[in-house]
Amino acid sequence: MPGTTTILHADVDSFYASVEQRDDPSLRGRPVIVGPGIVLAASYEAKAFGVYTPMPVSRARRLCPGAVVVPARMSAYSDASKALFEVFDDMSGLVEGLSIDEAFLDVGGLRRHAGGTPTEVAMRLRREVRERVGLPVSVGVARTKFLAKVASGVAKPDGLLVVPPDGELDFLHPLPVEALWGVGAVTARKLRAERITTVRQVAEMSEAFLIRMLGRASGRHIHALAHNRDPRPVQVGRRRRSMGSQRAIGRGSKSAASIDVVLVAIADRLARRLRAARRVCRTVVLRMRFDDLSRATRSHTLQQPTAQTQTILTTARELVATATPLIETQGLTLIGLTLTNLDHDDAIQLALPFDRRWIPDLDTALDDLRDRFGSTAVTRGVLLGRDQGLTVPLLPD
């Protein structure tokens, strides 16, 4: 079991409702219910009236007469989830997705001087999700997966909570028994029937007593969690078939130069991730969102797979050029790149003469410097004085 607080649990607050409030500024600060038959999600403004999932919308309307009920837009939620996990992947190479809007990240392998402390990584993650995806995310930082998830729940909405190793039980024990994974309504009733209402009281019970009451598996499980014994590591899923990154750039006109600065930052970030994973891509996809929330994509498949920053950037610029009429007439609010048709870097076919020009010396030198001294140690001249290429307004909070 890790001995320091290196595990993060990140969870977007009221995911579906937050996406609706992000995409429609008139909904911000108002009670929002995603329906229409049953409540799929409710904003915190609606939850304050007692609305919860999966309550019938008819009852939710009675509890919260001023609520705005909107239909679910699954494609928008899917796009937001992809963008969210792109940020997670930028933060750590060890990401375990739990659902469309939450994941564990293990940041223990990051060099302190490069990645920062786990708390600094968590702060940067929250900032990046807000800036690149436009959504609020709560993060818990702890020594175990269980405690990190509990911490993120306590941190909601839109908060950060770090549980230090010497304060674990002080944080955990006052919580209600429902805070323990696996304690649902039935188990909670059994415990409360024995006047066991807090995690501390569970911890004071012997394992044998809990096994007799709840069965061997459940008894051992909640006894271990009550003492914060959770040895499970962060489990990385299947090898990714694509990598992507995007940036919300707000409404209003943008110059071609300001759009290009954002594109440079995205291409630079993605190419570095590609090389770090020892992958190459064959297809570059440009993703765009416009003022009316419509979307468009452009793609180009290269003759040779690459992980070279300049090749990816040049291709992206060519795709933007083909979309210039759309950008000028419909107003660009989000731009992103996705690299697909990934392969291992040793699968590349070498062109004559046999030299591996696909990773030039410049890219290698930049990667080494950033690995040693941090991602901001060296940057492209066009990005100097800017926040990772952000030169145009973000979507409003």
C-alpha positions in Angstrom: 0.0 0.0 0.0 1.4 3.4 -0.8 2.6 5.4 2.1 1.9 8.9 0.9 -1.1 10.8 -0.5 -0.5 10.0 -4.2 -4.0 9.0 -5.3 -6.5 11.5 -6.6 -10.2 10.9 -7.2 -11.7 13.5 -9.6 -15.5 13.7 -10.0 -17.4 16.4 -12.0 -20.2 18.0 -10.1 -23.7 17.2 -11.4 -22.1 16.2 -14.7 -25.1 16.3 -17.1 -26.6 19.4 -15.5 -23.2 21.2 -15.5 -22.8 20.5 -19.2 -26.2 22.1 -19.8 -25.3 25.1 -17.7 -21.9 25.4 -19.5 -23.5 25.3 -23.0 -26.4 27.6 -22.2 -25.3 30.7 -20.1 -29.0 31.5 -19.3 -29.1 28.3 -17.1 -26.2 29.3 -14.9 -27.2 29.8 -11.3 -30.7 28.4 -11.9 -32.2 25.0 -10.8 -31.7 22.7 -13.8 -33.2 19.2 -14.2 -32.1 16.8 -17.0 -35.1 14.7 -17.8 -37.7 14.4 -19.2 -39.4 11.3 -17.6 -37.1 10.7 -14.6 -34.4 13.0 -13.2 -31.1 11.9 -14.8 -29.2 14.8 -13.2 -30.0 17.9 -11.1 -27.9 21.0 -10.6 -26.9 21.9 -7.0 -29.5 24.7 -7.2 -32.2 22.0 -7.8 -30.7 19.6 -5.2 -31.2 22.3 -2.6 -35.0 21.7 -3.0 -34.6 17.9 -2.4 -34.4 16.9 -6.1 -32.4 13.8 -6.6 -31.7 11.0 -9.1 -33.8 9.0 -10.2 -36.8 10.8 -8.9 -39.8 11.2 -11.3 -39.7 14.7 -13.0 -43.3 15.3 -12.0 -42.4 15.1 -8.3 -39.2 17.1 -8.9 -41.4 19.9 -10.4 -43.5 19.9 -7.3 -40.5 20.2 -5.1 -38.8 22.8 -7.2 -41.5 24.7 -9.3 -38.9 27.1 -10.7 -36.7 24.4 -12.2 -35.8 24.3 -15.9 -36.3 20.8 -17.3 -34.1 20.1 -20.3 -33.9 16.9 -22.4 -30.8 14.8 -22.2 -28.1 15.4 -24.9 -26.0 12.2 -24.7 -23.7 13.2 -27.6 -22.8 16.4 -25.7 -22.1 14.5 -22.5 -20.0 12.0 -24.4 -17.9 14.8 -26.0 -17.5 16.4 -22.6 -16.4 13.1 -21.1 -13.7 12.6 -23.8 -12.4 16.1 -23.1 -12.4 15.4 -19.4 -10.3 12.2 -19.7 -7.9 14.0 -22.0 -7.1 16.3 -19.1 -6.8 13.3 -16.8 -4.4 11.7 -19.2 -2.3 14.9 -19.3 -2.0 14.8 -15.5 -1.0 11.2 -15.1 -0.1 8.0 -17.0 -2.1 6.0 -14.5 -5.8 6.7 -14.9 -8.6 4.4 -13.9 -12.0 5.5 -15.2 -15.0 4.7 -12.9 -17.7 6.3 -15.0 -18.3 8.9 -17.7 -17.3 11.7 -15.3 -15.0 10.4 -12.6 -11.6 8.6 -12.4 -8.8 7.7 -10.1 -5.3 9.1 -10.9 -2.1 7.8 -9.3 0.5 10.7 -9.4 3.1 8.9 -7.2 5.3 8.3 -10.2 5.6 12.0 -11.2 8.9 13.6 -10.3 8.4 16.2 -7.6 10.2 18.9 -9.5 8.4 18.2 -12.7 4.9 17.2 -11.8 4.7 18.9 -8.4 3.3 17.5 -5.2 0.0 15.6 -5.4 -1.8 18.6 -4.0 -0.3 20.8 -6.7 -1.2 18.3 -9.4 -4.8 18.3 -8.0 -5.0 22.1 -8.1 -3.7 22.1 -11.7 -6.1 19.4 -12.7 -9.1 21.4 -11.4 -7.9 24.5 -13.2 -7.3 22.6 -16.5 -10.8 21.0 -16.4 -12.3 24.4 -15.8 -10.3 26.0 -18.6 -10.3 23.3 -21.2 -13.7 21.6 -20.6 -15.6 24.4 -18.9 -16.8 22.2 -16.0 -16.4 22.2 -12.2 -14.7 19.2 -10.7 -14.1 18.1 -7.1 -10.9 16.3 -6.2 -10.0 14.2 -3.2 -6.3 13.4 -2.5 -5.4 10.5 -0.1 -3.3 7.5 0.5 -5.9 5.0 -0.7 -8.5 4.9 -3.4 -11.3 4.5 -0.9 -10.4 7.6 1.1 -9.7 9.7 -2.0 -13.2 9.0 -3.2 -14.7 9.8 0.1 -12.7 13.0 0.2 -13.9 14.1 -3.2 -17.5 13.6 -2.1 -16.9 15.7 1.0 -15.2 18.4 -1.2 -18.3 18.9 -3.4 -19.3 21.1 -4.9 -16.3 22.4 -6.8 -13.7 21.7 -4.1 -10.4 20.1 -3.2 -9.8 18.1 0.0 -6.4 16.5 0.9 -6.4 13.9 3.7 -2.9 13.6 5.1 -1.7 10.1 6.3 -1.6 11.3 10.0 -5.2 12.6 9.8 -6.9 9.7 8.0 -8.9 8.3 10.9 -9.7 11.7 12.3 -11.4 12.5 9.0 -13.0 9.1 8.4 -14.4 8.0 11.7 -17.0 10.8 12.3 -18.6 10.1 8.9 -21.9 8.1 8.7 -21.7 4.4 8.0 -23.1 5.1 4.5 -19.7 6.6 3.6 -18.2 3.1 3.5 -18.2 1.5 0.0 -20.6 -1.4 0.0 -22.9 0.0 2.7 -26.2 0.5 0.9 -29.7 0.9 2.3 -30.0 -2.7 3.5 -26.6 -2.9 5.2 -27.1 0.5 6.8 -30.4 -0.6 8.3 -28.8 -3.6 9.8 -26.0 -1.6 11.3 -28.3 1.1 12.6 -30.5 -1.5 14.2 -27.4 -2.3 16.3 -27.0 1.4 17.0 -23.9 1.6 14.8 -24.3 4.9 13.0 -20.7 6.1 12.4 -17.5 4.7 10.8 -15.8 5.0 14.2 -18.4 2.6 15.7 -17.8 0.2 12.8 -14.1 0.3 13.5 -14.7 -0.4 17.2 -16.5 -3.7 16.3 -14.5 -6.9 15.9 -14.3 -8.4 12.4 -15.9 -11.5 13.8 -18.9 -9.6 15.0 -19.4 -7.9 11.6 -19.1 -11.2 9.8 -21.8 -12.7 11.9 -24.0 -9.7 11.2 -23.3 -9.1 7.5 -21.7 -12.3 6.2 -18.1 -13.1 5.6 -17.4 -10.9 2.5 -19.3 -7.8 3.6 -18.1 -8.0 7.2 -14.5 -8.3 6.3 -14.9 -5.6 3.6 -16.4 -2.8 5.8 -14.1 -3.7 8.8 -11.1 -3.1 6.6 -12.4 0.1 5.1 -13.3 1.5 8.6 -9.6 1.3 9.3 -8.7 2.7 5.8 -7.2 -0.6 4.7 -7.5 -0.6 0.9 -4.5 -2.0 -0.9 -6.0 -1.8 -4.4 -3.7 0.1 -6.9 -5.0 2.3 -9.7 -5.8 0.0 -12.6 -5.2 1.4 -16.0 -7.7 0.3 -18.7 -7.1 -0.8 -22.2 -4.4 0.9 -24.3 -5.9 4.0 -25.8 -6.8 4.0 -29.5 -6.7 7.8 -29.7 -5.4 10.8 -27.9 -6.9 14.3 -27.9 -7.0 17.7 -26.3 -9.2 20.7 -26.7 -9.7 24.3 -25.5 -12.8 26.3 -25.0 -12.2 29.8 -26.3 -15.4 31.6 -25.5 -17.7 33.6 -27.8 -16.8 36.6 -29.9 -14.6 37.1 -32.9 -11.1 35.7 -32.9 -8.2 36.5 -35.2 -6.5 33.8 -37.2 -3.4 34.5 -35.2 -5.1 33.9 -31.8 -6.6 30.7 -33.0 -3.2 29.5 -34.2 -1.7 30.2 -30.8 -4.2 27.8 -29.2 -3.5 25.3 -32.0 0.2 25.4 -31.3 -0.3 24.7 -27.6 -2.6 21.8 -28.3 -0.4 20.2 -30.9 2.7 20.6 -28.7 0.9 19.0 -25.7 -0.4 16.1 -27.7 2.8 15.3 -29.5 4.6 15.1 -26.2 2.0 12.8 -24.8 2.3 10.6 -27.9 6.1 10.3 -27.6 5.9 9.7 -23.8 3.5 6.7 -24.5 5.9 5.5 -27.3 3.1 5.8 -29.9 2.7 7.2 -33.3 -0.4 8.4 -35.1 -1.5 8.3 -38.7 -4.6 10.5 -38.6 -5.1 14.0 -37.3 -8.7 15.1 -36.5 -9.7 18.8 -36.0 -12.8 19.3 -33.8 -14.7 22.6 -33.7 -17.7 23.9 -31.8 -19.6 27.1 -32.9 -21.7 29.8 -31.3 -24.9 27.9 -32.0 -23.5 24.8 -30.3 -23.2 23.0 -33.7 -20.0 21.0 -34.3 -17.8 20.1 -37.2 -14.8 17.9 -37.8 -12.0 17.7 -40.4 -9.5 14.9 -40.7 -6.4 14.0 -42.6 -4.5 10.7 -42.8 -0.8 10.9 -43.2 1.3 8.8 -45.6 3.6 7.9 -42.7 2.7 7.6 -39.0 4.4 10.2 -36.8 4.9 11.6 -33.4 6.7 14.7 -34.7 5.3 18.0 -33.3 5.8 20.0 -36.5 4.1 17.4 -38.7 1.1 17.3 -36.5 0.9 21.1 -36.2 1.3 21.6 -40.0 -1.5 19.1 -40.6 -3.7 20.8 -38.0 -3.1 24.2 -39.6 -4.1 22.9 -43.0 -7.3 21.5 -41.6 -8.1 24.9 -40.0 -7.5 26.5 -43.3 -10.2 24.3 -44.9 -12.7 25.3 -42.2 -12.0 29.1 -42.4 -15.4 29.9 -44.0 -17.3 28.1 -41.2 -15.2 29.7 -38.5 -15.8 33.2 -40.0 -19.5 32.8 -40.3 -20.5 30.7 -37.3 -18.1 31.9 -34.6 -15.6 29.4 -33.1 -16.1 28.6 -29.4 -14.0 25.5 -29.0 -11.1 23.9 -30.9 -9.5 20.5 -30.4 -7.3 17.9 -32.0 -7.5 14.1 -31.8 -4.8 11.8 -32.9 -6.1 8.5 -34.1 -4.9 5.3 -35.8 -2.3 4.9 -33.1 0.5 2.3 -33.3 3.6 1.5 -31.3 6.6 3.6 -32.2 8.6 0.6 -33.2 5.9 -0.3 -35.9 6.9 2.7 -38.1 8.1 1.9 -41.5 11.4 3.7 -42.1 11.7 5.8 -45.3 14.8 5.9 -47.4 17.5 6.8 -46.3 17.0 4.7 -43.1 17.0 7.5 -40.5 14.3 8.0 -38.0 13.4 11.5 -38.8 9.9 11.2 -37.3 11.3 12.2 -33.9 13.8 15.0 -34.6 16.5 16.1 -32.2 14.5 19.2 -31.3 11.5 17.2 -30.0 13.8 14.9 -28.1 15.7 17.7 -26.5 12.5 19.5 -25.5 11.1 16.4 -24.0 14.2 15.8 -21.9 14.2 19.3 -20.6 10.5 19.2 -19.6 10.9 15.8 -18.0 13.8 17.1 -15.9 12.7 20.6 -15.0 8.9 20.6 -15.5 6.5 21.2 -18.4 6.9 25.0 -18.3 10.7 24.9 -18.2 10.9 25.5 -22.0 8.1 26.7 -24.3 7.6 27.9 -27.8 8.2 31.6 -28.4 4.6 32.1 -29.6 3.3 30.9 -26.2 5.5 33.1 -24.0 3.5 35.0 -21.5 0.4 33.0 -22.2 -1.3 30.2 -20.2 -0.6 27.2 -22.4 -1.7 29.0 -25.5 -4.9 30.6 -24.0 -5.1 34.0 -25.6 -8.9 34.4 -25.9 -11.6 34.4 -23.2 -12.7 31.2 -21.6 -16.3 30.2 -21.3 -17.7 32.2 -18.4 -17.8 30.5 -15.0 
